[in-house]
Amino acid sequence: MVCFFQDAIECVARKSKAKVVAHLLSEMGRTPVYRIRYKGKDCALFHPGVGAPLAAGSLEEAIALGCHKFVVCGGAGVLRKNIAAGHIIVPKLAVRDEGTSYHYVAPGREVGASKEGVDAILRTLKRHSRPYLVGKTWTTDAFYRETPRKAQLRRSEGCLTVEMEASALFAVAKFRGVTLAQMLYGGDDISSKVWDTRSEKNRGRIREQLIWLAIESCLEL
């Protein structure tokens, strides 16, 4: 299980008395890979690092360590104001506005998540009666260049959210022949000319709930 929330990872690791079974190494230091025991099953859990290149590299290393089925959880900016903070989005497709994915699959506008992974996430969300949206996300390397014009273009292409890693992770998974899908929660709003951070919304509980849903979805696989 891949998670972009360091606070939630530490909380879950502490509550579940997780064991560190490996480390991913980078110039930022050592990133622990935890083994989580949940409902009688084991699940690996790690933070891949932020941004497509580092996240893709971390995924490569996790695959080399023996992991073959992944559910990713993270946050995203919303491109539609009516998507509430904390609402869950499951991307089936990602627009490839980053560079990493082009080293893994042939050039193209979009790349898709694994259907098996998406289906496992949707079964879990339905079992817990959690509302969600299924759609397309926009993956970009440059978060300070999410301009109004670009946001409008991505909306017109059907994108619900914007983040920095999904298309690269989907591409690595396709290239390596592993299963990977992602669940996001709605964060800041970039649907208008004025950026709405939605900072008044407490994200801690949202993140912790999402990580448990992602772990359960991963074990569905």
Secondary structure, DSSP 8 states (H G I E B T S, - for coil): -EES-HHHHHHHHHHTT-EEEEEEEETTEEEEEEEEEETTEEEEEB---SSHHHHHHHHHHHHHTT--EEEEEEEEEESSTTS-TT-EEEEEEEEEESSGGGGTS---SEEE--HHHHHHHHHHHHHTT--EEEEEEEEES-GGG--HHHHHHHHHTTEEEEESSHHHHHHHHHHHT-EEEEEEEEEEE-SSSS-B--TTS--HHHHHHHHHHHHHHHHH-
